[in-house]
Amino acid sequence: MHFLLGCNHPSFTLPWRTLLPYLVALHLLQPGSAQLRVVAPSLRVTANVGQDVVLRCQLSPCKDAWSSDIRWIQHRTSGFVHHYQNGEDLEQMEEYKGRTELLRDGLSDGNLDLRITAVSTSDSGSYSCAVQDGDGYADAVVDLEVSDPFSQITHPWKVALAVIVTILVGSFVITVFLYRKKAAETTKQKGKDAELERMDAKLETLVENLERRNAEFAEKLASELERRDAKLETLAESLERRNAEFAEKLASDLERRNAQLDKLASDLVQQTKAVEKLNSQWSKLQSLKLTKSDTIQNNCIGYEKSPQAVNYSPLSNPEKHHEAKRRWYIKSDYPQYPNQRGVGPAHVGTHGTPI
């Protein structure tokens, strides 16, 4: 029969007969109150280089250790491997920084377990777990033994055998690896060859299709060129015919217009001659008008000196003065019509100008 000591410690089990002296001593030491003690369930812990180990200790009787001062000390150097106080991790040795951890999940049950990671041979030795709670103090010692399996003395023939086996195994592994690699490369090469053959066949099919399409396109292009050449020839003939018709029509129009221009030129010559004749007549008429004007002016001067002008003053008797003046002009200019009215300058002003 086994009895579980402490507060649910996972590996702290003692036989009933081993536990009985502890219970008697606990009862005899202080009948009135429990004394603070630290118990190590395993006094010796072994591990190999590179492994993680847990050094286990526990309060007895079981109580909450969150507010306790817990110190794990290496006996060889008397340095702190891990120092915990009031929920905080304090100073520790340089070689243990980052490698230790106080398992806080068990503090409420009184467990003071310490984990050390990646142990080495220099970690071998005794470790003391000291707890101070108020005026009480207790500690326990745990021995850690770290062994290096490769550092043990072996026989030379075993070493040689291990080397030979290692070489044979390595050679076998390398041979298998090379064979599988070669097989994979062969399979891959066959796949590539098949892919190349398929691509070659596809390229041949594409070349045949291109040649066929080129032939069809060349034939179609030749027929289209022939049709367009025929159309161009037809257009050229039509242009030549139209050019001939246009040239013929243009020549006839030019002849007709030249005839019209000749006629217009002859008409212009005749009109020029008529204009010259009219200009000549106009010049003669102007000269005749100048001559008559001089005559009328002379007549006016003679009338002013005549007896009629004296008898009939334009102020005293203007009507008779005017009639006498008119008759004077008629007799002077047109003696062949002495008694006719309205012939010659019938109406003449006082100074010889027509009125």
BAGULO-748361 format. One record per atom (N, C-alpha, C): residue in one letter; x, y, z. Coordinates in steps of 0.02 Angstrom, whole numbers, plus 50000, padded with zeros to 5 digits. Layout:
<sites>
AXYZ ...
</sites>
This chain:
<sites>
M500434994050000 M500005000050000 M500445006250000 H500275011049957 H500645017349952 H500205023049973 F500525028150001 F500165034050025 F500435040249990 L500005044649966 L500205050749930 L500375056049980 L501025058149980 L501255063150027 L501245070049994 G501085075150033 G501065081950007 G500385083449975 C500405088849933 C499775091149902 C499745089049830 N499545082849818 N499455080249750 N500095080649709 H500655079149737 H501285079149700 H501285073249652 P501465074149588 P501385068749539 P501845062949551 S502435063849586 S502905058249593 S503115056949665 F502745059849711 F502925059249781 F502465054049814 T502655047649809 T502285042249842 T502765038149884 L502585036749944 L503005032949991 L502615027050019 P502955021550033 P502605015950065 P502365017950134 W501895014350157 W501605015950223 W502115015150279 R502535009950276 R503035008750328 R503575014150328 T503745016850268 T504235022250264 T503935028750291 L503305029750281 L502975035850302 L502855036050377 L502785030350409 L502595030050479 L503095033650525 P503775032750517 P504235036450562 P504175043950555 Y504065046350493 Y503985053550483 Y503375056150521 L502845052350520 L502245054650554 L502355054750630 V502705049850656 V502845049650728 V503295055450748 A503815056750708 A504275062250724 A503905068850720 L503485069750671 L503105075850665 L502645076750725 H502385071450750 H501935072050807 H502305073550872 L502925071050878 L503305071950939 L503665078650942 L503835081650886 L504225087850886 L503825093650916 Q503255095050889 Q502845100650914 Q502125098250916 P501915096450975 P501225093950980 P500715099450965 G500915105650975 G500415110950967 G500385113850897 S500925113750860 S500925116850794 S501385112950748 A501285113450681 A501675109850630 A502315113650616 Q502885110150609 Q503525113250594 Q503635113450519 L503945119150489 L504075119850417 L504635115150397 R504505110950345 R505005106350320 R504975106250244 V505555104550213 V505605103750140 V505815096550128 V505445093050087 V505565085950073 V505725085150000 A506245081349983 A506435079749914 A506205072749898 P505735071749853 P505495065049838 P506025060649806 S506495063649770 S507035059849738 S507685063349754 L508115059949794 L508735063249815 L509265063149760 R509185059149709 R509685058549655 R509315058549588 V509535063349545 V509235063949479 V509785063049427 T509665058949376 T510155057649323 T509875060149256 A510335062249213 A510135064749147 A510735064349101 N510615064549036 N511135064848985 N511235072048962 V511815073148932 V511975079848908 V511465082048856 G511205088248865 G510725091048817 G510005090048837 Q509865085948886 Q509175084848907 Q508945090248956 D508275090448968 D507975094849018 D507815090649080 V507975093249140 V507835089649203 V507415094049248 V507055090749295 V506655094249346 V506885091849414 L507115096649453 L507315095149523 L506705096649566 R506475091249603 R505835091749639 R505955092349714 C505585097149745 C505545097849817 C504845100149835 Q504635098949899 Q503965100749920 Q503955102449994 L503515107350010 L503425109250080 L503025103850116 S503205102850178 S502835098150219 S502755101350289 P502165102250313 P501535100550280 P501385105150220 C500905102950182 C500725106650120 C500455113550137 K500715118550101 K500475125450109 K500645129550047 D500315135150041 D500415139549983 D501105142849989 A501495142449933 A502175145249934 A502255151349889 W501705154349869 W501755160249825 W502125166049858 S502025167049921 S502335172649956 S502985170849991 S503245164849980 S503855162650013 S504465164849975 D505045164550008 D505695166049978 D506015159349962 I506065157749897 I506305151149874 I506975152149840 R507475148249861 R508145148749832 R508405141749815 W508625141049753 W508975135049732 W509715136949725 I510135133449765 I510845135249771 I511275129249751 Q511795130649710 Q512285125549691 Q512825125249746 H512935119349775 H513415118749830 H514135120049808 R514295118049748 R514995118749725 R515205126049722 T514765130449699 T514945137549691 T514585142049741 S514105139249778 S513695143149826 S513335148949792 G513215148249728 G512855153549691 G512125151749682 F511735157049668 F511015156049658 F510905153349587 V510615147349585 V510395144649520 V509735147949501 H509295148949550 H508655152449539 H508435155349605 H508185161449605 H507955164849666 H507265167849651 Y506775165649691 Y506085167949683 Y505865171149748 Q505515176949743 Q505265180349803 Q504665184549784 N504105183049819 N503485187049811 N503275187649737 G503305182149703 G503055182149634 G503535184549582 E504165186149598 E504655188649551 E505275184349553 D505605183749493 D506245180349487 D506795185549495 L507265184049543 L507805188849557 L508455186449526 E509035188749555 E509685187549523 E509855180149525 Q510285178149478 Q510515171249473 Q511205171149440 M511505165249440 M512175164449409 M512135165449334 E512685168049305 E512695169849235 E512575163749190 E512875157949209 E512825152149165 E512135148949167 Y511695151149214 Y511025148349217 Y510485153149192 K510675158949169 K510185163849145 K509845161149081 G509195161249083 G508815158849026 G508745151249023 R509025147649072 R509005140349071 R508595137449128 T508375141549176 T508005138949233 T507305141949235 E506845138049266 E506155140249273 E505845136949335 L505585141049380 L505225138549438 L504505137149417 L504285130949423 L503615129049399 L503095131749447 R502805137449428 R502355141049473 R501665137949477 D501505133449432 D500835130349435 D500745126349499 G501305123949528 G501245119949589 G501385123649652 L501515130249650 L501675134049710 L501085134149759 S500485134449735 S499905134549780 S499835127949818 D500115122549791 D500105116049825 D500735114749864 G501195119649866 G501815118749903 G502375115549864 N502295114549799 N502815111649757 N503335116949739 L503975115349744 L504525120049732 L504965117549675 D504675114349625 D505055111049572 D505415116249529 L506035114449507 L506455118749465 L506645114949403 R506515118049344 R506705114949280 R507355118249255 I507825113949234 I508455116249203 I508475113249133 T508565117549084 T508565115349014 T509275114548989 A509355109648942 A509985108548907 A510565107848956 V510525102848999 V511045102049050 V511695099649018 S512245101249052 S512905099049030 S513265095849090 T513855093049077 T514225089749131 T514415094549187 S514485101049171 S514655105849223 S514075107149271 D513465104949253 D512885105749297 D512855100249350 S513275095249344 S513265089749394 S513455092449462 G513135089649515 G513285091749583 G512675091849626 S512765094549687 S512215094849736 S511885101749732 Y511215101649739 Y510825107749738 Y510395107949801 S510375113749832 S509995114649893 S509385118949878 C508805116549901 C508175120249894 C508005123149963 A508085129649972 A507975132950036 A507355137350031 V506945136850085 V506315140650088 V506295144350154 Q506125150850151 Q506045154850211 Q505355157950208 D504965156550261 D504275159050264 D504175162150333 G504225168650338 G504175171950403 G504795170350444 D504685167450504 D505255165450546 D505485158450533 G505115154650491 G505305147850477 G505785147250419 Y506225142250423 Y506715141050370 Y506815133550365 A506865131050302 A506975123950290 A507305123150222 D507665117650215 D507985116250150 D508055108750141 A508205106950079 A508315099950061 A508825099750006 V509175094049999 V509725093349950 V509525088149899 V509665089949834 V509545085349778 V510185084949739 D510405078749724 D511015077549684 D510825076649611 L511185080249567 L511085079749495 L511705076749464 E511615071449425 E512175068149391 E512035068249316 V512475071949281 V512405072549207 V512965068449176 S512795063949131 S513285059449099 S513305060849024 D513895059748996 D514005060548924 D514115053548895 P513635050848857 P513715043948833 P514305043148785 F514515048448753 F515065047948704 F515755048548737 S515755050248800 S516405051048833 S516655044748868 Q516245039348869 Q516455033148901 Q516985029648861 I517415026048895 I517965022448862 I517685016248828 T517845015548764 T517615009848725 T518225006348696 H518134999948676 H518674996148647 H518794998348575 P519424998048551 P519575000148483 P519204996248430 W519124989548440 W518794985648389 W518054987648383 K517764989848440 K517074992248436 K517034998648396 V517535002948409 V517545009248371 V517635007848297 A518095003348280 A518205001548210 A517584998548179 L517264994048218 L516654990948193 L516114996148182 A516055000748229 A515545006048221 A515705010348160 V516355011848150 V516545015848092 V516395012048028 I516565005448027 I516435001547966 I515685001147953 V515304999848006 V514574999447997 V514305006147973 T514565011448003 T514335018047982 T514495019347909 I515115017447888 I515315018347818 I514875014247771 L514755007847792 L514345003447750 L513635006147745 V513365008147802 V512685010947801 V512655017347759 G513175021547768 G513195027747728 G513265026247655 S513695021247639 S513785019447568 S513135016747539 F512795012447579 F512155009747555 F511645015247544 V511625019747594 V511145025347588 V511305029647527 I511955030947518 I512155035147461 I512015031547396 T512145024847394 T512005021047333 T511265021147317 V510855019847370 V510125020047359 V509905026947336 F510195031947368 F510005038847349 F510195040347276 L510805038347257 L511025039547189 L510605035547139 Y510455029147158 Y510045025047113 Y509355028147104 R509055030147159 R508395033147154 R508415039847117 K508955043547129 K509025049847092 K509105048647018 K509525043347001 K509625041846931 K508975039346900 A508605035046938 A507965032646913 A507475038446903 A507475043046951 A507035048846944 A507235053146885 E507905053946876 E508125057846819 E507965054346754 T508035047546754 T507855043746693 T507115044546677 T506705043746730 T505985044646719 T505825051646695 K506155056446726 K506045063346707 K506275064646635 Q506865061446617 Q507115062346549 Q506645059046499 K506375052946518 K505895049846473 K505275054146465 G505055057046520 G504485061546515 G504635067546470 K505245070246478 K505435075846435 K505475073746362 D505755067546350 D505795065146280 D505095064346251 A504645061446291 A503965060646267 A503645067446254 E503765072146299 E503505078846289 E503795082046227 L504455080946215 L504765083746155 L504475080546092 E504375073846094 E504075070546036 E503375073146023 R502985074046077 R502315076746067 R502335083846039 M502815087746064 M502885094646038 M503115094645966 D503575089845948 D503785089345878 D503205087645833 A502795082745854 A502205081045814 A501735086945807 K501655090545862 K501225096445860 K501505101745814 L502175102545816 L502485107445772 L502425105445699 E502505098845685 E502415096545616 E501705097945591 T501215096545636 T500525097945617 T500425105445604 L500715109545646 L500655116845636 L500985118945571 V501575115945555 V501915117745493 V501495115745433 E501195109745436 E500765107745380 E500165112445372 N499865114245428 N499305118845425 N499515125645396 L500115127945417 L500355134345391 L500495133945316 E500795128445294 E500925127745223 E500275127545183 R499785123845209 R499145123545174 R498815130445172 R498835133845228 R498525140545230 R498915145445185 N499575144745183 N499965149145138 N499795147845066 A499705141345047 A499525139744978 A498835142644961 E498355141645007 E497685144444995 E497715151944991 F498085155045034 F498135162345033 F498465164844969 A499005161244946 A499345163244885 A498875162644825 E498495157144823 E498025156144768 E497485161444769 K497215162644828 K496695167844833 K496975174744815 L497585176044837 L497895182544822 L498015183344748 A498235177844714 A498355178244642 A497705179544605 S497165176044624 S496525177144590 S496275184344603 E496375186744665 E496165193544680 E496565198644640 L497225197344633 L497635201944593 L497435201844521 E497285195944493 E497055195644423 E496405199444414 R495935198444461 R495305202044456 R495405209644459 R495845211744505 R495965218944511 R496345221644450 D496795217644421 D497145219844360 D496645220744303 A496165215944297 A495655216644245 A495235222844257 K495065223944320 K494665229944336 K495055236244321 L495715236244336 L496125242044321 L496175243244246 E496235237844207 E496255238644134 E495605241644109 T495035239044136 T494385241944116 T494355249344134 L494585250944193 L494575258044214 L495035262244170 A495605259444150 A496065263144106 A495745264444038 E495405259244010 E495065260243946 E494515265443952 S494135265044008 S493595269844018 S493885276944024 L494455277644060 L494765284244066 L495015286843999 E495315282443960 E495555284543893 E494965286843850 R494415283043852 R493835284943812 R493565291643836 R493515292343902 R493245298743927 R493715304543912 N494375303143917 N494845308443900 N494785310543827 A494695305543783 A494615307143711 A493985311243700 E493425308943733 E492805312743726 E492875319743754 F493195320243811 F493275326843841 F493725331343798 A494255328443770 A494695332443727 A494325334843665 E493925330143636 E493545332143576 E493035337543592 K492685336543648 K492185341643668 K492525348243683 L493105347743718 L493465353943735 L493695357543673 A493925353743623 A494155356843561 A493575360443525 S492985357043522 S492405360143490 S492195366443528 D492205366043596 D492025371943635 D492525377643623 L493165375943617 L493655381143605 L493555384343537 E493405380143487 E493275382943420 E492675387643422 R492135385143456 R491535389343459 R491665395843497 R492035395443550 R492185401543589 R492665406043551 N493125403143513 N493565407343472 N493155411143420 A492655407543391 A492225410943342 A491835416643375 Q491575415143436 Q491215420343472 Q491685426243488 L492305424543508 L492785429943523 L492935434043460 D492995430743403 D493125434443341 D492535439143325 K491925436343336 K491335440543323 K491325446443371 L491475444943436 L491485450443485 L492015455543467 A492585453243442 A493115457943423 A492895462343366 S492545459343315 S492315463443258 S491785468343282 D491325465943327 D490825470543355 D491155476143394 L491685474343430 L492025479443469 L492365484643424 V492625482343368 V492935487043320 V492415491743292 Q491825488743274 Q491285493043247 Q491055498043299 Q490975495443362 Q490755500043415 Q491265505443428 T491905503543422 T492435508543432 T492385513943379 K492265511843317 K492195516643263 K491595521143274 A491035518043298 A490435522043310 A490565527043366 V490925524643418 V491085529143474 V491525534843450 E492015533243407 E492445538543381 E492045543443339 K491555540743301 K491135545143261 K490715549643306 L490445546543360 L490045550543407 L490465555743441 N491085553743459 N491535558543491 N491675564543444 S491745562843380 S491865568243330 S491265572843325 Q490665569643324 Q490065573643320 Q489985577843383 W490155574743440 W490095578343504 W490565584243506 S491165583243481 S491645588843478 S491385594443434 K491095592643377 K490815597743332 K490245601343366 L489815597543402 L489255600543436 L489485605243490 Q490015603443525 Q490265607643578 Q490545614143549 S490895613343494 S491175619443462 S490605623843438 L490045620743411 L489475624643388 L489135628143447 K489085624743502 K488775627843561 K489185633743584 L489845633143583 L490265638643604 L490165644743559 T490085643443493 T489995648843444 T489335652343457 K488785648543469 K488135651443481 K488135655343546 S488495652843596 S488515656443659 S488825663243651 D489365663543611 D489675670043598 D489205674543561 T488825671943513 T488355676043474 T487815678843520 I487555674343565 I487025676643609 I487285682143655 Q487895681243677 Q488175686343723 Q488255692943686 N488465692543624 N488525698843584 N487855702043573 N487345697743563 N486675700443552 N486415703843615 C486585700743672 C486365703843735 C486685710643743 I487305711243725 I487635717643731 I487325722743683 G487145720543622 G486825725043573 G486135727143595 Y485765722443627 Y485095724043649 Y485115729243704 E485605728843747 E485635733743801 E485735740743773 K486035741143716 K486155747743687 K485605749843638 S485115745243627 S484595746843577 S484075751443608 P483645754943563 P483135759543589 P482595755843625 Q482465749143608 Q481925745543643 Q482095744843717 A482735743443730 A482935742643800 A482845749143839 V482915754943802 V482835761343835 V482105762743849 N481665760943801 N480955762443808 N480625758043861 Y480845751843865 Y480525747143913 Y481035744943964 S480995747844022 S481465746044076 S481205739544111 P481665735044130 P481445728844165 P481135730244232 L481235736144258 L480945737644323 L480255740744316 S480175745244266 S479535748744257 S479035744444220 N479245740944168 N478795736844128 N479155730444107 P479205725444152 P479615719444137 P479335715344081 E478655714944071 E478385710644018 E478555713443949 K478475719643941 K478645722543876 K479385722543864 H479755723343917 H480485723043910 H480715716143886 H480405711243914 H480585704443894 H480375702943823 E479765705043803 E479525703843735 E479945707643685 A480145713643701 A480555717543654 A481245714443648 K481485711743702 K482145708443700 K482125702143658 R481565698343665 R481505692243626 R481475693743552 R481085698743533 R481035700443463 R481705702843437 W482085706143475 W482745708343454 W483205702543440 Y483165697443482 Y483585691543470 Y483385687943407 I482725687443396 I482485683943336 I482715687543274 K482665694043272 K482865697743213 K483605697343203 S483965696943260 S484695696943253 S484945690043232 D484665684643262 D484935677943249 D484595674343192 Y483955675643184 Y483585672043132 Y483215677143089 P483555680543048 P483215685643007 P482725682642959 Q482785675842944 Q482315672642897 Q481645671342929 Y481615671842998 Y480965670843032 Y480825676943075 P480655682743045 P480585688643086 P479945688843126 N479405685643101 N478755686343135 N478505679943167 Q478915674743171 Q478685668343200 Q478905667943274 R478445665343316 R478575664443387 R478795657343400 G479245656343445 G479465649643465 G480005646943422 V480225650843372 V480775648443331 V481395651943353 G481945648143362 G482555651043387 G482535651443462 P482895655743488 P482915656343561 P482325660243586 A481745656643591 A481125660043608 A481135662543679 H481465659043721 H481475660943792 H482195662043811 V482365668243821 V483055669943837 V483035674443898 G483495673343942 G483515677344003 G483795684143990 T483835687944042 T484065694844037 T484775695144015 H485195690544034 H485905690844018 H486095686043962 G485605683743923 G485755679743864 G485745672343878 T485535669843936 T485515662643950 T484815660143942 P484705654143916 P484025651543906 P483675650843972 I483005652043969 I482615651444030 I482065646144020 
</sites>
